[in-house]
């Protein structure tokens, strides 16, 4: 395969790329393996170990091998604290659980998502070029899943919503209705940041802007209120950090796209309007899903008050739910469509990550996890404000992380896309915690390194 450029043909050096970035193959697989569809009719598959989880374990193994060989970046003390403290909180919550053996699977899952995968990402990603490769995998995943979701809406083959099989869920199926919305939102934030970032080639920024407009449609058709709110919040922050003038252009383009899609073509206009209206009716006239969520939030708070320091233990929310929930809680949520027969799924979590941590891990776990996340946000914003580093990476990292932290107000971990949460935390930590002695200008593929061969450091 060859690429045409003015005056000559350039053949990509695939073996050279694999040699330079081979350690990132498990990271790319962790993201891109989520393109594989879940088994038809198996809503429970979202709770099982999938290909992406297996790839993430390989990523951790590769990181361990590279660390033994001394080929990973050095972390500052803050990085060690932020990435290591959650493991202590998880161990305490497991040992103090009513049934430590039942809590053990939860310990492994939390350790994977919040400790091991983030640490592997921050240690293996060496420069801006590799950061962009990882971000590019998210964009590919978002575009493909978004395209599948749009087809589902157009052909009435999506998940059931208001009696019609029109909800865009991608290959995740109705058992994980948030999966497609999550990955599409990730991709939308990345391309928005890339489109606004100074220093990137104009052609690349235009392509990113086009991708952002394309990803708005599947996000709308996901009918996910939490994803909408988190995306708007993260996008506004990214635009503000990139500059008001650039932000106004993006807002105008997105508004025009929304008017054309919903107003002009009538794409889901009635359903979208009803969904938007329901956001403002959470207290005056809430639907059953909102009532269930409030009931489970109250149950989680009640569990925490019972054991404020250590919580009821990992995986303890389902077992303690009925003893703390009011009679207003329904028996489950209805799922159907997208190749699956009608199935009622039990409500096994409070759909709020912070309350889930508080109820199962207590104040010790909450401080260890949320305290570290807050430190990453502050450090990342300070680095971006200082003008250091390559700004596109900073905008992407902060945008993704703020999206995740906002979405945690309405959702928690669960489903195949959960493993991406660990990657997002790792990318945020990579930006917020630069290795000691690393110069911001030394970024292969960065704005200051164009024209050099990959891997060649910039001269002082």
Residue pairs with C-beta under 8 A, 6 or more apart in sequence:
1 11
1 12
2 9
2 10
2 11
2 12
3 9
3 10
3 11
3 12
18 25
20 454
20 455
21 130
21 133
23 62
23 63
23 66
23 124
24 124
24 125
24 130
24 133
24 134
26 55
26 56
26 58
26 59
26 61
26 62
27 59
27 120
27 121
27 124
27 125
27 134
27 137
27 423
28 133
28 134
28 137
29 51
29 52
29 55
29 58
29 59
30 52
30 55
30 56
30 59
30 117
30 419
30 420
30 423
31 52
31 134
31 137
31 138
31 141
31 420
31 423
32 137
32 140
32 141
33 50
33 51
33 52
33 54
33 55
34 52
34 141
34 145
34 171
34 179
34 183
34 416
34 417
34 420
35 141
35 144
35 145
35 171
36 50
36 51
36 171
37 171
37 173
38 45
38 46
38 50
38 171
38 172
38 173
38 175
38 176
38 416
39 45
40 173
40 339
40 340
41 339
41 340
41 341
42 173
42 175
42 340
43 173
43 174
43 175
43 176
43 335
43 340
43 343
43 345
44 175
45 173
45 175
45 416
46 172
46 173
46 175
46 176
46 179
46 414
46 415
46 416
47 414
47 415
50 416
52 416
52 419
52 420
53 112
53 416
53 419
56 112
56 116
56 117
56 120
56 419
56 422
57 112
59 117
59 120
59 121
59 124
60 112
60 116
60 117
60 119
60 120
62 120
62 124
63 72
63 119
63 120
63 123
63 124
66 72
66 123
66 124
67 123
72 123
72 124
73 122
73 123
73 126
73 435
73 438
74 435
74 436
74 437
75 83
75 122
75 123
75 433
75 435
76 433
76 434
76 435
76 436
78 375
78 379
78 433
79 122
79 429
79 433
81 372
82 372
82 375
82 376
82 429
82 433
83 115
83 118
83 119
83 122
83 372
83 429
84 115
85 368
85 369
85 371
85 372
86 110
86 114
86 115
86 365
86 368
86 369
86 372
87 111
87 115
88 368
89 361
89 364
89 365
89 367
89 368
89 369
90 107
90 110
90 111
90 114
90 115
90 314
90 361
90 365
90 368
91 107
92 310
92 361
92 364
92 365
93 103
93 107
93 310
93 311
93 313
93 314
93 360
93 361
93 362
93 364
93 365
94 100
94 103
94 104
94 106
94 107
94 313
94 314
96 310
96 313
97 103
97 312
97 313
97 314
97 315
97 316
98 312
98 313
98 316
98 319
99 313
100 313
102 313
102 315
102 316
102 319
103 313
103 314
103 315
103 316
105 315
106 313
106 314
106 315
106 360
107 314
109 413
109 418
110 314
112 419
112 422
113 413
113 418
113 419
113 421
113 422
114 369
114 421
114 422
114 425
116 422
117 419
117 422
117 423
117 425
117 426
118 422
118 423
118 425
118 426
118 429
119 426
120 426
121 134
121 422
121 423
121 425
121 426
121 427
121 429
121 430
122 426
122 429
122 430
122 433
124 130
125 131
125 134
125 426
125 427
125 430
126 444
127 442
127 443
127 444
127 445
127 446
128 389
128 390
128 392
128 393
128 443
128 444
128 445
128 446
129 443
129 444
129 445
129 446
129 454
130 444
131 393
131 396
131 397
131 427
131 430
131 431
132 392
132 393
132 445
134 423
134 427
135 190
135 194
135 396
135 427
138 183
138 186
138 187
138 190
138 420
139 187
139 190
139 191
139 211
141 183
141 186
141 187
142 183
142 184
142 185
142 186
142 187
142 188
142 190
142 215
143 187
143 211
143 214
143 215
145 170
145 171
145 172
145 179
145 180
145 183
145 184
145 218
146 168
146 170
146 180
146 184
146 187
146 214
146 215
146 217
146 218
146 219
147 218
148 168
148 170
148 171
148 180
149 158
149 168
149 169
149 170
149 180
149 184
149 218
149 221
149 222
150 168
150 217
150 218
150 221
151 157
152 158
152 159
152 165
152 166
152 167
152 168
152 169
152 170
152 338
153 166
153 167
153 168
153 221
153 267
153 268
156 164
156 165
156 166
157 165
157 337
157 338
157 339
158 165
158 166
158 167
158 168
158 169
158 221
158 337
158 338
159 165
159 167
159 168
159 169
159 173
159 174
159 177
159 335
159 336
159 337
159 338
160 167
160 174
160 334
160 335
160 336
160 337
161 167
161 223
161 271
161 337
162 271
162 274
165 336
165 337
165 338
166 221
166 268
166 271
167 174
167 177
167 221
167 222
167 223
167 337
168 180
168 218
168 221
168 222
168 223
169 176
169 177
169 179
169 180
169 222
169 338
170 179
170 180
170 183
170 184
170 218
171 180
172 179
172 180
172 415
172 416
172 417
173 179
173 338
173 339
173 340
174 335
174 336
174 337
174 338
174 340
174 343
175 335
175 340
175 343
175 345
175 415
176 414
176 415
176 416
176 417
177 222
177 224
177 335
178 224
178 226
178 227
178 411
178 415
178 417
179 415
179 416
179 417
180 218
180 222
181 219
181 222
181 224
181 227
182 227
182 407
182 417
182 420
183 417
183 420
184 215
184 218
184 219
184 222
184 227
185 219
185 227
185 230
185 231
185 234
185 403
185 407
186 400
186 403
186 420
186 424
187 211
187 215
188 212
188 215
188 216
188 219
188 231
188 235
189 231
189 234
189 235
189 238
189 396
189 399
189 400
189 403
190 396
190 399
190 400
191 208
191 209
191 211
191 212
191 215
192 208
192 212
192 235
192 238
192 239
192 250
192 399
193 238
193 242
193 392
193 395
193 396
193 399
194 200
194 204
194 205
194 208
194 392
194 395
194 396
195 205
195 206
195 208
195 209
195 212
195 250
196 205
196 238
196 239
196 242
196 243
196 246
196 247
196 250
196 395
197 205
197 242
197 391
197 392
197 395
198 242
198 391
198 447
199 390
199 391
199 392
199 446
199 447
200 208
200 392
200 447
209 250
209 253
212 250
212 254
213 253
213 254
213 257
216 254
216 257
216 258
216 261
217 261
217 267
219 227
219 228
219 231
220 228
220 258
220 261
220 262
220 267
220 268
220 272
221 267
221 268
223 268
223 271
223 272
223 275
225 275
225 278
225 279
225 410
226 407
226 409
226 410
226 411
227 407
229 279
229 406
229 410
230 403
230 404
230 406
230 407
230 409
230 410
231 403
233 402
233 403
233 406
234 399
234 400
234 402
234 403
234 406
235 250
235 399
236 247
237 398
237 399
237 402
238 395
238 398
238 399
239 246
239 247
239 250
239 251
240 247
241 384
241 394
241 395
241 398
242 391
242 395
261 267
262 268
262 269
262 272
263 269
278 287
278 290
281 287
282 290
286 294
288 330
289 333
291 328
291 330
292 328
292 329
292 330
292 333
292 347
293 350
293 351
293 352
293 410
295 325
295 326
295 328
295 329
296 321
296 325
296 329
296 347
296 349
296 350
296 351
296 352
297 350
297 352
297 355
298 324
298 325
298 326
299 317
299 320
299 321
299 324
299 325
299 326
299 329
299 350
299 359
300 317
300 324
300 350
300 352
300 355
300 356
300 358
300 359
301 355
301 358
301 359
302 324
303 311
303 312
303 316
303 317
303 320
303 324
303 359
303 360
304 311
304 355
304 358
304 359
304 362
306 312
306 324
307 362
308 362
308 363
309 362
309 363
309 364
310 361
310 362
310 364
310 365
311 357
311 358
311 359
311 360
311 361
311 362
311 365
312 319
312 320
312 359
312 360
313 360
314 360
314 361
315 360
316 359
316 360
317 348
317 349
317 350
317 356
317 359
317 360
318 346
318 348
318 349
320 359
321 329
321 347
321 348
329 347
330 347
331 344
331 346
332 344
332 345
332 346
332 347
333 344
333 345
333 347
334 342
334 343
334 344
335 342
335 343
335 344
335 345
336 342
336 343
349 356
349 412
349 414
350 356
350 359
350 412
351 410
351 411
351 412
352 408
352 409
352 410
352 411
352 412
353 408
353 409
353 411
353 412
353 413
354 366
354 370
354 408
354 409
356 412
356 413
357 365
357 366
357 369
357 370
358 365
358 366
361 368
361 369
373 401
373 405
373 425
375 432
376 401
376 425
376 428
376 429
376 432
376 433
377 398
377 401
377 402
377 405
377 428
377 432
379 432
379 433
380 394
380 397
380 398
380 401
380 428
380 431
380 432
381 398
383 389
383 394
383 431
383 432
383 434
384 391
384 394
384 395
384 398
388 434
388 440
389 431
389 434
389 440
389 443
390 440
390 443
390 446
390 447
393 431
393 443
394 431
396 427
397 427
397 428
397 430
397 431
397 432
398 428
398 431
400 424
400 427
400 428
401 424
401 425
401 427
401 428
404 421
404 424
404 425
413 421
434 440
439 458
439 460
441 448
441 449
441 458
442 449
442 457
442 458
443 449
444 452
444 454
444 455
444 456
445 454
448 458
449 456
449 458
452 458
